[in-house]
């Protein structure tokens, strides 16, 4: 389960389409090695183009007659009408259009520079970068993106200067902070096997996690079983970790989260006879005697014939986020969500869309306990410090804002995922390994950096001497 999304990514095939207009050169896009300042880019909610109503109903949208008419507008000198018509066409895109027809998004971005609302072109170029990362126009999209933002305040300041400003944290590097800040959760929780996938309850005194400390599944291959464990915090101290005896089976269980009232436990179970795919999402109920049952499969409205895992429940309890590699998404693994109907049952899961999801992997969603902020791990976003980085995206009235990298105090050259924050945003919990045993993950806690705060915007003032 843990390593499913770390497979070697296949080489993306390149798109070749006839452009609607010429491209103009500009500066190179600035990347990495820095800390985010206030972002002055336009929100997706300010342009209706970024509401794609067909992504969960139409796999691929095509209207050849309409597209032919649009292609004739440019040579006829009617670029403004071409912008309006192409914008209406792109709004009908399904998931496959974003990889197969990325050229049309590129063409729309070029037109939007002249005829669109402020900031729209920038965000369209970001969609190109997310969904055609290795294509011919990758570098051109970055160049164009920078040409439109060169007069804006820099999004990032050099990491070295940031470390000088925060002084004692200057040794912190990709979730490997100095001993005085980092806290290994100790032998009462960690084992000599892998411990990972932490989630914390809304009351902040129950921590759930996945561990391989239990029996072998296959004596020949010595594959350790994944099971669910929990620990309680009493008087500020985490107690000895216990397992869920009825939930844990000879199959793999992991990636759990609790409802706000503590009476429902959502988790993933893999390769069980009552599953629809390789891994499914289940829910267990807390009984009157304070024990948990085996768990019930959430059914085909949530689960697919592929891999469905890593559930995270919204603070309102009516939306379930999870990762899935089901057919019909944007990349190798996408984030999906399902809402609870008036009858109390979960409705059909929907793809969260192309703003969050990319042609790569999006995994490990975590919805904050109190704020409308989704954290997730991705290797497909345009700006990253390593392989898998952790991002946060705010939910607005109609859509998701552009995901923000939470910065180099958390993200580094390697991979970061399985990330959770307590309800007060004081501490984050994650798994990391030590240099001499990179496969033996232990649980750690760490004070939440300012850029990982749900509503934080880092504004650095003053002069470095």
Order of alpha helices (4+ residues) and beta strands (2+ residues): beta-alpha-alpha-alpha-alpha-alpha-alpha-beta-alpha-beta-beta-beta-beta-beta-beta-beta-beta-beta-beta-beta-beta-beta-beta-beta-beta-beta-beta-beta-beta-beta-beta-beta
